[in-house]
């Protein structure tokens, strides 16, 4: 059982496994969960309640508690660090991408992904880990 050190790195992995490849199912659906509580538009709710610059507690708890087995981690060959990931909408539905809410600050979790070969949106995305280019190169991971 993998233990991630960087929550935001884990979210990038979840993007691949849950929302792109649908290997982690059922997918977390913040809209459906909020509708069950009588909240029709999650983005409007977070704006009205001044929650637009944080990960909602419900989302954080779900994703932090989500166990990702080694067999699924081995399926990750490509990661994207773009600010427009689907998983971010399920964490902070009104996030505008203009702050550091989802910045990835550490690459310690790369060791959890034995088959990672490529990362994208490193320069323009939410990736601010120091020495990122050198770290990817040392691991033989193509970065763009």
C-alpha positions in Angstrom: 0.0 0.0 0.0 1.5 3.3 -1.1 1.8 6.3 1.1 2.1 9.6 -0.8 4.0 12.4 0.7 2.6 15.1 -1.6 -1.2 15.3 -1.7 -1.1 17.3 -4.9 1.2 14.7 -6.6 -1.3 12.0 -5.5 -4.1 14.0 -7.2 -2.2 13.9 -10.5 -1.9 10.2 -10.2 -5.7 9.9 -9.3 -6.4 12.0 -12.5 -4.8 9.2 -14.6 -6.3 6.2 -12.7 -9.8 7.5 -11.9 -10.7 10.1 -14.5 -8.7 9.1 -17.6 -8.3 5.3 -17.4 -11.2 4.6 -15.1 -9.2 2.0 -13.2 -10.3 3.4 -9.8 -14.0 3.2 -9.7 -16.5 4.5 -9.0 -15.1 8.0 -9.7 -15.5 10.6 -7.0 -18.3 12.9 -8.2 -18.4 16.1 -6.1 -21.4 17.4 -8.1 -23.5 14.3 -7.3 -22.5 14.4 -3.6 -23.5 18.0 -3.3 -26.8 17.5 -5.1 -27.6 14.9 -2.4 -27.2 17.7 0.1 -29.5 20.0 -1.9 -26.6 22.1 -3.4 -27.3 22.5 -7.1 -24.2 24.3 -8.4 -21.0 23.5 -6.4 -19.0 26.4 -7.9 -21.7 28.9 -6.8 -21.9 27.3 -3.4 -18.1 27.6 -2.8 -18.1 31.2 -4.0 -21.0 32.2 -1.8 -19.3 30.6 1.2 -15.8 31.9 0.5 -14.4 28.4 -0.1 -13.0 29.0 -3.6 -9.4 29.0 -2.6 -9.3 25.7 -0.8 -9.9 22.0 -1.3 -13.3 21.1 0.2 -13.1 19.0 3.3 -15.2 16.2 1.8 -12.9 16.0 -1.3 -9.7 16.1 0.7 -10.9 13.3 3.0 -11.9 11.1 0.2 -8.7 11.5 -1.8 -6.4 11.3 1.2 -8.1 8.1 2.4 -8.1 6.6 -1.1 -5.8 3.5 -1.2 -4.0 3.0 -4.5 -2.5 -0.4 -4.8 0.9 -1.1 -6.4 -0.8 -2.8 -9.3 -2.6 0.4 -10.2 0.5 2.6 -9.6 2.4 0.3 -12.1 -0.2 1.3 -14.7 0.8 5.0 -14.6 3.1 5.7 -17.6 2.3 9.3 -18.2 1.4 12.2 -15.8 0.1 15.6 -16.8 0.6 18.6 -14.4 -1.8 20.9 -16.2 -3.9 23.3 -14.0 -7.1 22.1 -15.8 -7.2 18.5 -14.4 -10.6 17.0 -13.8 -9.7 16.0 -10.3 -9.1 19.6 -9.3 -12.8 20.4 -10.2 -13.8 17.7 -7.8 -11.6 19.3 -5.1 -12.2 23.0 -5.6 -15.0 23.5 -8.1 -14.5 27.3 -8.5 -10.7 27.3 -8.5 -9.4 29.7 -11.1 -5.9 28.3 -11.5 -4.3 31.5 -10.4 -2.8 30.5 -7.1 -0.7 27.7 -5.6 -3.5 25.5 -4.3 -2.5 22.5 -6.4 1.3 23.1 -6.7 3.4 20.0 -6.6 6.3 20.8 -4.4 8.0 17.4 -4.1 9.0 14.6 -6.4 9.5 12.1 -3.6 6.5 10.1 -4.8 8.1 9.3 -8.1 9.4 6.2 -6.5 5.8 4.9 -6.3 5.5 4.9 -10.1 7.8 2.3 -11.5 6.7 2.6 -15.1 6.4 6.4 -15.4 8.0 7.3 -18.7 6.7 10.8 -19.5 5.4 13.9 -17.8 3.8 16.9 -19.5 2.9 20.5 -18.7 5.9 20.6 -16.3 6.8 24.2 -17.3 3.3 25.6 -17.6 1.4 23.6 -15.1 1.3 23.4 -11.3 4.7 21.8 -10.9 7.1 23.9 -8.7 9.3 21.2 -7.2 12.9 22.3 -7.1 15.3 20.4 -9.4 12.3 18.9 -11.3 14.1 18.8 -14.7 17.2 17.1 -13.3 15.1 14.7 -11.2 13.1 13.6 -14.2 16.2 13.2 -16.4 17.9 11.1 -13.7 15.0 8.7 -13.6 14.8 8.5 -17.4 11.4 10.3 -17.5 10.8 12.4 -20.6 9.6 15.9 -19.4 8.0 18.6 -21.4 
